[in-house]
Amino acid sequence: MRSPHGNPSENLRGSRPVAQGRRMFTLLKTAWRFVIENNTPVIWRALISRDAHPLLQFFKYGMCGVAATVIHQGLFFALAYSFLPAGDGMIVDGKPITNELRYWNGIINNTIAFLPALVFSYWLNARFVFTPGRHKPVMEFALFALVASIGNTAGLIGGPKLIDWFGVPTWVSQLTFIFTSFLVNFLCRKFVIFKS
């Protein structure tokens, strides 16, 4: 089958993945070249600039995500080991904590930790990663919160269900929560909320 672009050697089924692979390789090569050809101050300016190479933008998003995750997880575990027990092997009312109590308290603790992490994450992303302005500020934050809520809900369903179904440790549940939220949030923030 011929390609619509007139190149008979390209198979339509195989051309898209190959082209995407070439683009990814080109992006990686360009990013690597930028790092080796520039000094630290130039790289630092690129890091704090909103107009950055896509891989650098993804890296910055990841760093902002790590900072917001530290806040979220710090609050989660502070609550889990103080007010609303959700830790593995804890003793509650003289008995080992049940998976059901870890499940429900984990959901409550994650919900409480969500708001401070959300506000911090919005500030970091608007300041260092994405270009605000596609929407009015209030709408932008509302969309940011909606997307984060979707990611948070996906994480709340995925992580605690692992406790419920398989009795996995709390930290495995939280890693699932983080991974699920990260993917949903990046894609929606990049293509729906911010300009770029």
KETOR-869395 format. One record per residue: x, y, z of N, C-alpha, C, CB in turn; residue in one letter. Coordinates in Angstrom, 1 decimal, m for minus. Each point is the difference from the previous one (the first is absolute). Glycine has a CB too. Layout:
BEGIN
<node <X,Y,Z>,<X,Y,Z>,<X,Y,Z>,<X,Y,Z>,A> ...
end
This chain:
BEGIN
<node <0.8,m1.2,0.0>,<m0.8,1.2,0.0>,<0.9,1.2,0.0>,<m1.9,m1.2,1.2>,M> <node <1.5,2.2,m2.0>,<0.8,1.2,m0.1>,<m0.3,1.0,1.1>,<0.1,m0.3,m2.5>,R> <node <0.9,1.1,2.9>,<m0.2,1.0,0.9>,<m0.8,1.2,m0.7>,<2.1,m0.7,1.3>,S> <node <m2.9,1.4,m0.6>,<m0.7,1.2,m0.6>,<1.0,1.1,m0.4>,<m2.1,m0.6,1.3>,P> <node <3.3,0.5,m0.8>,<1.0,1.0,m0.3>,<0.8,m0.3,m1.3>,<0.1,0.5,2.5>,H> <node <m0.4,m1.6,m3.1>,<0.6,m0.4,m1.3>,<1.3,m0.8,0.2>,<m0.9,2.0,m0.9>,G> <node <1.3,m2.4,2.1>,<1.2,m0.8,0.2>,<m0.4,m1.5,0.0>,<1.1,1.9,1.3>,N> <node <m0.9,m2.6,m2.4>,<m0.5,m1.4,m0.1>,<0.7,m1.0,0.9>,<m0.5,0.5,m2.3>,P> <node <1.6,m0.1,2.9>,<0.7,m0.9,0.9>,<m0.5,0.0,1.4>,<2.0,0.3,m1.4>,S> <node <m2.9,0.7,1.7>,<m0.5,0.0,1.4>,<m1.3,m0.8,0.0>,<1.1,2.2,0.4>,E> <node <m1.2,m3.1,0.5>,<m1.2,m0.7,0.3>,<m0.9,0.9,0.9>,<1.2,m2.3,m0.3>,N> <node <m2.4,2.5,0.0>,<m0.9,0.8,0.8>,<m0.1,m0.5,1.5>,<m1.3,0.6,m2.0>,L> <node <1.3,m1.9,2.2>,<m0.1,m0.5,1.3>,<1.3,0.3,0.8>,<m1.6,m1.8,m0.8>,R> <node <2.7,1.7,0.2>,<1.2,0.2,0.7>,<0.6,1.4,0.1>,<0.4,m2.3,m0.6>,G> <node <m0.9,3.2,m0.3>,<0.6,1.3,m0.1>,<m0.2,0.9,1.3>,<m0.3,m0.2,m2.5>,S> <node <m0.8,0.1,3.1>,<m0.3,0.8,1.1>,<0.9,m0.3,1.2>,<m2.4,0.2,m0.8>,R> <node <2.5,m1.4,1.3>,<0.9,m0.3,1.1>,<1.5,0.4,m0.3>,<m1.6,m1.8,0.7>,P> <node <2.0,1.5,m2.0>,<1.3,0.3,m0.4>,<0.3,1.6,0.1>,<0.1,m2.1,m1.5>,V> <node <m1.1,2.8,0.9>,<0.1,1.5,0.1>,<0.0,0.5,1.4>,<m1.1,0.1,m2.2>,A> <node <0.3,m0.7,3.1>,<0.0,0.5,1.4>,<1.3,m0.4,0.6>,<m2.5,m0.3,0.1>,Q> <node <3.0,m0.8,m0.4>,<1.3,m0.4,0.6>,<1.1,0.9,m0.5>,<m0.7,m2.3,0.1>,G> <node <0.7,2.7,m1.3>,<1.0,1.0,m0.5>,<m0.2,1.3,0.7>,<0.0,m1.1,m2.3>,R> <node <m1.2,1.6,2.4>,<m0.2,1.3,0.7>,<0.5,m0.1,1.4>,<m2.0,0.4,m1.4>,R> <node <1.7,m1.5,2.1>,<0.5,m0.1,1.4>,<1.5,0.0,0.1>,<m2.1,m1.3,0.6>,M> <node <2.7,0.5,m1.6>,<1.5,0.0,0.0>,<0.5,1.4,m0.3>,<m0.1,m2.4,m0.8>,F> <node <m0.5,3.1,m0.1>,<0.4,1.4,m0.3>,<m0.1,0.9,1.2>,<m0.7,m0.3,m2.4>,T> <node <m0.4,0.2,3.1>,<m0.2,0.7,1.3>,<1.1,m0.3,1.0>,<m2.5,0.1,m0.4>,L> <node <2.8,m1.3,0.6>,<1.0,m0.4,0.9>,<1.4,0.5,m0.4>,<m1.3,m2.1,0.6>,L> <node <1.6,2.0,m1.9>,<1.3,0.4,m0.5>,<0.1,1.5,0.2>,<0.0,m1.9,m1.7>,K> <node <m1.0,2.7,1.4>,<0.0,1.4,0.1>,<0.2,0.4,1.5>,<m1.5,0.2,m2.0>,T> <node <0.8,m0.9,2.9>,<0.1,0.3,1.4>,<1.4,m0.3,0.5>,<m2.4,m0.5,0.3>,A> <node <3.0,m0.6,m0.7>,<1.3,m0.4,0.4>,<1.0,1.1,m0.5>,<m0.6,m2.5,0.0>,W> <node <0.5,2.9,m1.3>,<0.9,0.9,m0.6>,<m0.1,1.4,0.8>,<m0.3,m1.1,m2.3>,R> <node <m0.9,1.5,2.7>,<m0.1,1.2,0.8>,<0.7,m0.1,1.3>,<m2.2,0.4,m1.1>,F> <node <2.1,m1.5,1.8>,<0.7,m0.2,1.2>,<1.5,0.0,m0.1>,<m1.9,m1.3,0.8>,V> <node <2.5,0.6,m1.8>,<1.4,0.0,m0.2>,<0.6,1.2,m0.6>,<m0.2,m2.4,m0.2>,I> <node <m0.6,3.2,m0.5>,<0.6,1.2,m0.7>,<m0.2,1.3,0.9>,<m0.5,m1.1,m2.2>,E> <node <m0.1,1.0,3.3>,<m0.3,1.2,0.8>,<0.6,m0.1,1.4>,<m2.1,0.4,m1.3>,N> <node <2.4,0.7,1.9>,<0.5,0.0,1.4>,<m1.2,0.0,1.0>,<2.1,1.2,m0.8>,N> <node <m1.8,m1.3,2.0>,<m1.0,m0.1,1.1>,<m0.9,1.2,0.0>,<1.6,m1.4,1.3>,T> <node <m1.1,2.6,m1.3>,<m1.0,1.2,0.0>,<m1.0,m0.1,m1.2>,<1.8,1.4,1.1>,P> <node <m1.4,m1.8,m2.2>,<m0.9,0.0,m1.2>,<m1.0,m1.1,0.3>,<1.8,0.8,m1.6>,V> <node <m1.4,m2.0,2.0>,<m0.9,m1.1,0.3>,<m1.0,0.4,1.1>,<1.8,m1.7,m0.6>,I> <node <m1.3,2.4,1.7>,<m0.8,0.5,1.1>,<m1.1,1.0,m0.6>,<1.9,m0.3,1.7>,W> <node <m1.5,1.2,m2.5>,<m1.0,0.9,m0.6>,<m1.1,m0.7,m0.8>,<1.8,1.8,m0.1>,R> <node <m1.4,m2.9,m0.6>,<m0.9,m0.8,m0.8>,<m1.0,m0.7,1.0>,<1.7,m0.3,m1.9>,A> <node <m1.1,m0.2,3.0>,<m0.9,m0.7,1.0>,<m1.0,0.9,0.6>,<1.9,m1.4,0.5>,L> <node <m1.6,2.7,m0.2>,<m1.0,0.9,0.6>,<m0.9,0.7,m1.1>,<1.6,0.3,2.0>,I> <node <m1.3,m0.5,m3.2>,<m0.7,0.7,m1.1>,<m1.3,m0.9,m0.3>,<2.1,1.1,m0.9>,S> <node <m3.2,m0.5,0.5>,<m1.1,m0.7,m0.4>,<0.1,m0.6,m1.4>,<m1.4,1.4,1.5>,R> <node <2.2,m0.6,m2.3>,<0.2,m0.4,m1.4>,<1.2,m1.0,m0.1>,<m0.9,2.2,m0.8>,D> <node <0.6,m3.4,1.1>,<1.1,m1.0,0.1>,<m0.2,m1.2,m1.0>,<0.3,0.6,2.5>,A> <node <0.7,m1.3,m2.8>,<m0.1,m1.2,m0.8>,<m1.0,m1.0,0.7>,<2.5,0.3,m0.8>,H> <node <m3.3,m1.0,0.0>,<m1.0,m0.9,0.5>,<0.5,m1.0,1.1>,<m1.1,0.2,m2.2>,P> <node <2.3,m0.7,2.0>,<0.6,m0.9,1.0>,<0.3,0.7,1.3>,<0.9,m1.5,m1.8>,L> <node <m0.3,2.7,1.6>,<0.3,0.8,1.2>,<m1.3,0.4,0.7>,<2.1,0.9,m1.1>,L> <node <m3.2,m0.6,0.4>,<m1.2,0.3,0.6>,<m0.6,m1.2,0.8>,<m0.5,1.7,m1.9>,Q> <node <0.6,m2.9,1.3>,<m0.4,m1.2,0.7>,<0.8,m0.2,1.2>,<m0.7,m1.0,m2.2>,F> <node <2.0,1.3,2.2>,<0.9,m0.2,1.1>,<m0.4,1.0,1.1>,<1.9,m0.7,m1.5>,F> <node <m2.2,2.0,1.1>,<m0.4,1.0,1.0>,<m1.4,m0.4,0.6>,<1.3,1.8,m1.3>,K> <node <m2.2,m2.3,0.5>,<m1.2,m0.5,0.5>,<0.2,m1.1,1.0>,<m1.1,0.6,m2.2>,Y> <node <2.0,m1.5,1.9>,<0.3,m1.1,1.0>,<0.6,0.6,1.3>,<0.4,m1.5,m2.0>,G> <node <0.4,2.5,1.9>,<0.6,0.6,1.2>,<m1.1,0.7,0.8>,<2.2,0.2,m1.1>,M> <node <m3.1,0.5,0.5>,<m1.1,0.6,0.7>,<m0.9,m1.0,0.6>,<0.1,1.9,m1.6>,C> <node <m0.3,m3.0,0.9>,<m0.8,m1.1,0.5>,<0.7,m0.7,1.2>,<m0.9,m0.4,m2.3>,G> <node <2.2,0.3,2.3>,<0.7,m0.6,1.1>,<m0.2,0.9,1.2>,<1.7,m1.0,m1.5>,V> <node <m1.6,2.4,1.4>,<m0.2,0.9,1.1>,<m1.4,m0.1,0.5>,<1.7,1.5,m1.0>,A> <node <m2.7,m1.5,0.1>,<m1.4,m0.1,0.5>,<m0.3,m1.4,0.6>,<m0.7,1.6,m1.8>,A> <node <1.4,m2.6,1.3>,<m0.2,m1.4,0.6>,<0.6,0.0,1.4>,<0.1,m1.0,m2.3>,T> <node <1.0,1.6,2.5>,<0.6,0.0,1.3>,<m1.0,0.7,1.0>,<2.4,0.1,m1.0>,V> <node <m3.0,0.9,0.6>,<m1.0,0.7,0.9>,<m1.2,m1.0,0.2>,<0.7,2.3,m0.8>,I> <node <m1.2,m2.8,m0.3>,<m1.2,m0.9,0.1>,<0.4,m1.3,0.9>,<m0.8,0.8,m2.3>,H> <node <1.9,m1.4,2.0>,<0.3,m1.2,0.7>,<0.4,0.2,1.4>,<0.7,m1.0,m2.1>,Q> <node <0.0,2.2,2.3>,<0.3,0.4,1.4>,<m1.2,0.1,0.9>,<2.0,1.2,m0.9>,G> <node <m3.0,m0.5,0.3>,<m1.3,0.2,0.8>,<m0.7,m1.4,0.1>,<m0.2,2.4,m0.9>,L> <node <0.2,m3.2,m0.2>,<m0.7,m1.3,0.1>,<0.6,m0.8,1.1>,<m0.4,0.1,m2.4>,F> <node <1.7,m0.2,2.5>,<0.6,m0.9,1.0>,<0.0,0.6,1.4>,<1.5,m0.9,m1.8>,F> <node <m1.5,2.2,1.9>,<m0.2,0.7,1.3>,<m1.3,m0.4,0.5>,<1.5,1.9,m0.6>,A> <node <m2.6,m1.8,m0.2>,<m1.3,m0.4,0.4>,<m0.1,m1.5,0.3>,<m0.9,1.9,m1.3>,L> <node <1.5,m2.7,0.4>,<m0.1,m1.4,0.1>,<0.6,m0.6,1.3>,<0.0,m0.1,m2.5>,A> <node <1.0,0.8,3.0>,<0.7,m0.5,1.2>,<m0.3,0.9,1.2>,<1.8,m0.9,m1.4>,Y> <node <m2.8,1.7,1.3>,<m0.4,0.8,1.2>,<m1.5,0.0,0.2>,<2.0,1.4,m0.4>,S> <node <m2.8,m0.8,m0.5>,<m1.4,0.2,0.2>,<m0.9,m1.1,m0.5>,<0.4,2.4,0.0>,F> <node <m0.2,m2.7,m1.3>,<m0.8,m1.0,m0.6>,<0.9,m1.2,m0.5>,<m1.6,1.8,m0.8>,L> <node <1.7,m2.8,1.7>,<1.0,m1.1,m0.3>,<m0.2,m0.7,m1.3>,<0.1,m0.3,2.4>,P> <node <0.9,0.2,m3.2>,<0.0,m0.6,m1.3>,<1.3,m0.8,m0.3>,<m1.7,1.7,m0.8>,A> <node <2.6,m1.7,1.8>,<1.3,m0.7,m0.3>,<m0.1,m1.4,0.2>,<1.1,2.1,0.7>,G> <node <m0.1,m2.8,m1.3>,<0.1,m1.5,0.1>,<0.4,m0.3,1.4>,<0.6,m0.2,m2.4>,D> <node <m1.2,m0.8,3.0>,<0.4,m0.6,1.3>,<m0.4,0.9,1.2>,<1.8,m1.1,m1.2>,G> <node <m2.6,2.1,1.0>,<m0.4,0.9,1.1>,<m0.9,m0.8,0.9>,<0.3,2.1,m1.4>,M> <node <m0.3,m1.7,2.7>,<m1.0,m0.6,1.0>,<m1.0,1.1,0.2>,<1.8,m1.5,1.1>,I> <node <m3.1,1.0,m1.3>,<m1.1,0.9,0.2>,<m1.0,m0.7,1.0>,<0.2,1.1,m2.4>,V> <node <m0.5,m0.4,3.5>,<m0.8,m0.6,1.1>,<0.5,m1.3,0.4>,<m1.9,1.2,m0.9>,D> <node <3.2,m1.4,1.0>,<0.7,m1.2,0.5>,<0.1,m1.1,m1.0>,<m0.9,0.6,2.2>,G> <node <0.4,m0.4,m3.4>,<0.1,m1.0,m1.1>,<0.7,0.5,m1.2>,<m2.2,m1.0,0.9>,K> <node <2.8,0.1,m1.7>,<0.6,0.4,m1.2>,<m1.0,0.7,m0.9>,<1.7,m1.9,0.1>,P> <node <m1.2,2.9,m0.8>,<m0.9,0.7,m0.9>,<m0.5,m0.9,m1.2>,<1.2,2.2,0.6>,I> <node <m2.5,m2.0,m0.9>,<m0.6,m0.9,m1.1>,<0.3,0.7,m1.3>,<m1.8,m0.9,1.6>,T> <node <1.7,0.1,m2.7>,<0.2,0.6,m1.3>,<m1.2,0.9,m0.3>,<1.2,m2.0,m0.8>,N> <node <m2.4,1.7,1.3>,<m1.1,0.9,m0.2>,<0.2,1.4,0.6>,<m1.5,m2.0,m0.1>,E> <node <2.0,2.0,1.3>,<0.3,1.3,0.7>,<1.1,0.8,m0.8>,<m0.7,m1.0,2.3>,L> <node <1.8,0.2,m2.7>,<1.1,0.7,m0.8>,<m0.6,0.6,m1.3>,<1.7,m1.6,1.0>,R> <node <m2.6,0.8,m1.6>,<m0.6,0.4,m1.3>,<m0.8,1.4,0.2>,<m0.2,m2.5,m0.7>,Y> <node <m0.7,2.5,1.7>,<m0.8,1.2,0.2>,<0.8,1.2,0.5>,<m2.0,m1.5,0.4>,W> <node <2.9,1.2,0.6>,<0.8,1.1,0.5>,<1.0,0.5,m1.0>,<m0.3,m0.9,2.3>,N> <node <0.7,0.1,m3.2>,<0.9,0.4,m1.1>,<m0.7,0.9,m0.9>,<1.3,m2.1,0.2>,G> <node <m2.5,1.8,m0.5>,<m0.8,0.9,m0.9>,<m0.2,1.4,0.7>,<m1.2,m2.0,m1.0>,I> <node <0.8,2.0,2.2>,<m0.2,1.3,0.8>,<1.3,0.8,0.1>,<m1.9,m1.1,1.3>,I> <node <3.0,0.4,m1.0>,<1.3,0.7,0.1>,<0.5,0.6,m1.3>,<0.6,m1.6,1.8>,N> <node <m0.8,0.8,m2.9>,<0.3,0.6,m1.3>,<m0.8,1.1,m0.4>,<0.7,m2.3,m0.7>,N> <node <m2.0,2.3,1.1>,<m0.9,1.1,m0.4>,<0.4,1.3,0.8>,<m1.8,m1.7,m0.4>,T> <node <2.1,1.5,1.7>,<0.5,1.2,0.8>,<1.3,0.5,m0.6>,<m1.1,m0.9,2.1>,I> <node <2.0,0.1,m2.5>,<1.3,0.4,m0.4>,<m0.1,0.7,m1.4>,<1.1,m1.9,1.3>,A> <node <m2.1,1.6,m2.0>,<m0.2,0.4,m1.4>,<0.0,1.6,m0.2>,<m1.3,m2.1,m0.4>,F> <node <0.6,2.8,1.2>,<m0.2,1.4,m0.2>,<1.3,0.8,0.2>,<m2.3,m0.2,0.8>,L> <node <3.1,0.1,0.2>,<1.3,0.7,0.1>,<0.9,m0.3,m1.1>,<m0.3,0.1,2.4>,P> <node <0.4,m1.4,m2.8>,<0.8,m0.4,m1.1>,<m0.5,0.5,m1.3>,<0.6,m2.1,1.2>,A> <node <m1.9,2.2,m1.4>,<m0.6,0.6,m1.2>,<0.4,1.5,m0.2>,<m1.9,m1.6,0.2>,L> <node <1.8,2.4,0.8>,<0.3,1.4,0.0>,<1.5,0.2,m0.3>,<m1.9,0.5,1.6>,V> <node <2.7,m1.3,m1.0>,<1.5,0.1,m0.2>,<0.3,m0.4,m1.4>,<0.4,m0.4,2.4>,F> <node <m1.0,m0.7,m2.9>,<0.3,m0.5,m1.3>,<m0.4,1.1,m1.1>,<m0.3,m2.4,0.9>,S> <node <m0.9,3.0,m0.7>,<m0.5,1.0,m0.9>,<1.0,1.1,m0.1>,<m2.4,m0.6,0.5>,Y> <node <2.8,1.1,0.6>,<1.0,1.2,0.1>,<1.3,m0.4,m0.8>,<m1.0,0.8,2.2>,W> <node <1.5,m2.0,m1.9>,<1.3,m0.4,m0.6>,<m0.2,m0.2,m1.5>,<0.7,m1.1,2.1>,L> <node <m1.7,0.5,m2.6>,<m0.2,m0.3,m1.4>,<m0.3,1.3,m0.8>,<m0.9,m2.2,0.6>,N> <node <0.1,3.1,0.0>,<m0.2,1.3,m0.7>,<1.2,0.9,0.0>,<m2.4,m0.2,0.7>,A> <node <3.3,0.0,0.3>,<1.2,0.9,0.1>,<1.1,m0.5,m0.8>,<m0.7,0.6,2.2>,R> <node <0.9,m2.0,m2.3>,<1.2,m0.5,m0.6>,<m0.1,m0.9,m1.2>,<0.9,0.1,2.3>,F> <node <m2.1,m0.7,m2.5>,<m0.1,m1.0,m1.0>,<m0.9,0.4,m1.2>,<0.3,m1.7,1.8>,V> <node <m1.5,2.0,m1.5>,<m0.9,0.3,m1.1>,<m0.3,1.5,m0.1>,<m1.1,m2.2,0.3>,F> <node <0.6,2.7,m1.5>,<m0.3,1.4,m0.2>,<m1.5,0.2,0.3>,<1.9,0.2,m1.7>,T> <node <m2.2,0.6,2.8>,<m1.4,0.3,0.3>,<m0.6,0.9,m1.1>,<0.5,m0.3,2.5>,P> <node <m1.8,0.4,m2.5>,<m0.6,0.9,m0.9>,<m1.0,m0.5,m1.0>,<2.0,1.2,0.3>,G> <node <m2.1,m2.6,m0.4>,<m1.0,m0.5,m1.0>,<m1.4,0.3,0.6>,<1.6,m1.9,m0.7>,R> <node <m1.7,2.0,2.0>,<m1.3,0.3,0.6>,<0.2,1.1,1.1>,<m0.8,m2.4,m0.4>,H> <node <m0.2,3.0,0.9>,<0.1,1.0,1.0>,<0.5,m0.7,1.3>,<m1.9,1.4,m1.0>,K> <node <2.6,m0.7,1.9>,<0.7,m0.6,1.1>,<m1.0,m0.9,0.9>,<1.6,1.9,0.0>,P> <node <m2.8,m1.5,0.2>,<m0.9,m0.8,0.9>,<m0.4,m1.3,m0.7>,<m0.8,2.1,1.1>,V> <node <0.5,m1.9,m2.4>,<m0.3,m1.2,m0.8>,<1.2,m0.9,m0.1>,<m1.7,1.3,m1.3>,M> <node <2.9,m0.8,1.1>,<1.2,m0.8,m0.1>,<0.2,m0.8,1.2>,<1.0,1.7,m1.5>,E> <node <m1.2,m1.1,2.7>,<0.2,m0.7,1.3>,<m1.1,m1.0,0.1>,<1.1,1.9,1.1>,F> <node <m2.3,m1.6,m1.5>,<m1.2,m0.9,0.1>,<0.3,m1.3,m0.8>,<m1.6,1.9,0.5>,A> <node <2.1,m1.6,m1.8>,<0.3,m1.2,m0.8>,<1.2,m0.8,0.5>,<m0.9,1.3,m2.0>,L> <node <1.9,m0.6,2.5>,<1.1,m0.6,0.7>,<m0.5,m0.9,1.1>,<1.6,1.9,m0.6>,F> <node <m2.5,m1.4,1.4>,<m0.5,m0.8,1.2>,<m0.8,m1.1,m0.5>,<0.0,2.0,1.4>,A> <node <m0.8,m1.8,m2.5>,<m0.8,m1.1,m0.5>,<0.8,m1.1,m0.6>,<m1.7,1.6,m0.6>,L> <node <2.7,m1.3,m0.1>,<1.0,m1.0,m0.6>,<0.7,m0.7,1.2>,<0.3,1.3,m2.1>,V> <node <0.1,m0.6,3.1>,<0.7,m0.6,1.1>,<m1.0,m0.9,0.8>,<1.6,2.0,0.2>,A> <node <m2.8,m1.6,m0.2>,<m1.0,m0.8,0.7>,<m0.3,m1.3,m0.7>,<m1.1,2.1,0.8>,S> <node <1.2,m2.0,m2.2>,<m0.2,m1.2,m0.8>,<1.2,m1.0,0.3>,<m1.3,1.3,m1.8>,I> <node <2.5,m0.7,1.7>,<1.2,m0.8,0.3>,<0.0,m0.5,1.4>,<1.3,1.3,m1.6>,G> <node <m1.7,m0.5,2.6>,<m0.1,m0.4,1.4>,<m1.0,m1.1,0.2>,<0.6,2.3,0.7>,N> <node <m1.8,m2.2,m1.4>,<m1.0,m1.1,0.1>,<0.5,m1.3,m0.6>,<m1.8,1.8,m0.1>,T> <node <2.5,m1.7,m1.1>,<0.6,m1.2,m0.6>,<0.9,m0.6,1.0>,<m0.2,0.9,m2.3>,A> <node <1.1,m0.1,2.9>,<0.9,m0.5,1.0>,<m0.7,m0.6,1.2>,<1.7,1.6,m0.8>,G> <node <m2.8,m0.9,1.3>,<m0.7,m0.5,1.1>,<m0.7,m1.3,m0.2>,<m0.3,2.3,0.7>,L> <node <m0.1,m2.5,m2.0>,<m0.6,m1.3,m0.3>,<1.1,m1.1,m0.2>,<m1.9,1.2,m1.1>,I> <node <2.9,m0.9,0.4>,<1.1,m1.0,m0.3>,<0.7,m0.4,1.3>,<0.2,0.9,m2.3>,G> <node <0.4,0.0,3.0>,<0.8,m0.3,1.2>,<m0.7,m0.8,1.1>,<1.3,2.0,m0.5>,G> <node <m2.4,m1.5,1.0>,<m0.7,m0.7,1.1>,<m0.6,m1.3,m0.5>,<m0.5,2.2,1.0>,P> <node <0.1,m2.3,m2.3>,<m0.5,m1.3,m0.4>,<1.0,m1.1,0.0>,<m1.5,1.2,m1.5>,K> <node <2.8,m0.8,1.4>,<1.1,m1.0,0.1>,<0.1,m0.5,1.4>,<1.2,1.1,m1.8>,L> <node <m1.5,m0.2,2.8>,<m0.1,m0.4,1.4>,<m1.1,m0.9,0.2>,<1.0,2.1,0.8>,I> <node <m2.2,m1.7,m1.3>,<m1.2,m0.8,0.2>,<0.1,m1.4,m0.7>,<m1.3,2.2,0.1>,D> <node <1.7,m2.2,m1.3>,<0.0,m1.3,m0.8>,<1.2,m0.9,0.4>,<m1.2,1.2,m1.8>,W> <node <2.4,m0.6,2.0>,<1.2,m0.8,0.1>,<0.7,0.2,1.3>,<0.2,0.1,m2.4>,F> <node <m0.6,0.8,3.3>,<0.6,0.3,1.2>,<1.5,0.5,m0.1>,<m1.4,m1.8,0.9>,G> <node <1.6,2.6,m2.0>,<1.4,0.5,m0.2>,<0.4,1.0,1.1>,<m0.3,m0.4,m2.5>,V> <node <1.5,0.6,2.7>,<0.5,1.0,1.0>,<m0.5,1.4,m0.4>,<2.0,m1.4,0.6>,P> <node <m2.2,2.3,0.4>,<m0.4,1.4,m0.2>,<0.9,0.7,m1.0>,<m1.0,0.0,2.3>,T> <node <2.3,m0.2,m2.2>,<0.9,0.7,m0.9>,<m0.2,m0.4,m1.5>,<1.6,0.2,1.9>,W> <node <m1.9,m1.4,m2.2>,<m0.3,m0.5,m1.3>,<m1.3,0.7,m0.5>,<1.2,m2.2,0.4>,V> <node <m2.2,2.3,0.4>,<m1.2,0.6,m0.3>,<0.3,1.5,m0.3>,<m1.3,m1.6,1.4>,S> <node <2.1,2.3,m0.7>,<0.3,1.4,m0.2>,<0.8,0.2,m1.3>,<0.0,0.3,2.5>,Q> <node <0.9,m1.3,m2.8>,<0.8,0.1,m1.3>,<m1.0,m0.1,m1.2>,<2.0,m1.0,1.1>,L> <node <m3.0,0.1,m1.0>,<m1.0,m0.1,m1.0>,<m0.8,1.3,m0.2>,<m0.1,m2.5,0.4>,T> <node <m0.2,3.1,0.8>,<m0.7,1.3,0.0>,<0.8,1.0,m0.7>,<m1.1,m0.6,2.2>,F> <node <2.3,0.7,m1.9>,<0.9,1.1,m0.6>,<0.1,m0.2,m1.5>,<1.3,0.1,2.2>,I> <node <m1.0,m1.3,m2.6>,<0.2,m0.3,m1.5>,<m1.3,0.3,m0.8>,<1.7,m1.8,0.6>,F> <node <m2.8,1.3,m0.1>,<m1.3,0.3,m0.7>,<m0.2,1.5,m0.1>,<m0.9,m2.2,0.8>,T> <node <1.0,2.9,0.3>,<m0.3,1.4,0.0>,<1.0,0.8,m0.9>,<m0.9,m0.2,2.3>,S> <node <2.1,m0.2,m2.3>,<1.0,0.7,m0.8>,<m0.3,m0.1,m1.5>,<1.7,m0.6,1.7>,F> <node <m2.0,m0.5,m2.2>,<m0.3,m0.2,m1.4>,<m1.3,0.8,m0.4>,<1.1,m2.2,0.0>,L> <node <m2.2,2.1,0.7>,<m1.2,0.7,m0.3>,<0.2,1.5,0.1>,<m1.3,m1.9,0.9>,V> <node <2.0,2.4,0.1>,<0.2,1.4,0.2>,<0.9,0.6,m1.1>,<m0.3,m0.3,2.4>,N> <node <1.4,m0.3,m2.7>,<0.9,0.6,m1.0>,<m0.8,0.2,m1.4>,<2.0,m1.0,1.2>,F> <node <m2.6,m0.1,m1.6>,<m0.6,0.1,m1.3>,<m1.1,1.1,m0.1>,<0.5,m2.5,m0.3>,L> <node <m1.4,2.5,1.3>,<m1.1,1.0,0.1>,<0.6,1.4,0.1>,<m1.5,m1.7,1.0>,C> <node <2.5,1.9,m0.1>,<0.5,1.4,0.2>,<0.7,0.5,m1.3>,<0.3,m0.5,2.5>,R> <node <0.4,m0.4,m3.1>,<0.8,0.4,m1.2>,<m1.0,0.4,m1.2>,<1.9,m1.5,0.7>,K> <node <m2.9,0.7,m0.9>,<m0.8,0.2,m1.2>,<m1.4,0.6,0.2>,<1.2,m2.0,m0.8>,F> <node <m1.6,2.2,2.1>,<m1.3,0.5,0.2>,<0.0,1.4,0.8>,<m0.9,m2.3,0.0>,V> <node <1.8,2.4,1.0>,<m0.1,1.1,0.9>,<0.9,1.2,m0.4>,<m0.5,m1.6,1.8>,I> <node <1.8,1.3,m2.0>,<0.9,1.0,m0.3>,<0.2,0.2,m1.5>,<1.2,m0.4,2.2>,F> <node <m0.6,1.6,m2.6>,<0.3,0.2,m1.4>,<1.0,m0.9,m0.6>,<m0.5,2.4,0.4>,K> <node <1.6,m2.7,0.4>,<1.0,m0.9,m0.5>,<0.8,m0.6,1.2>,<0.1,1.3,m2.2>,S> 
end
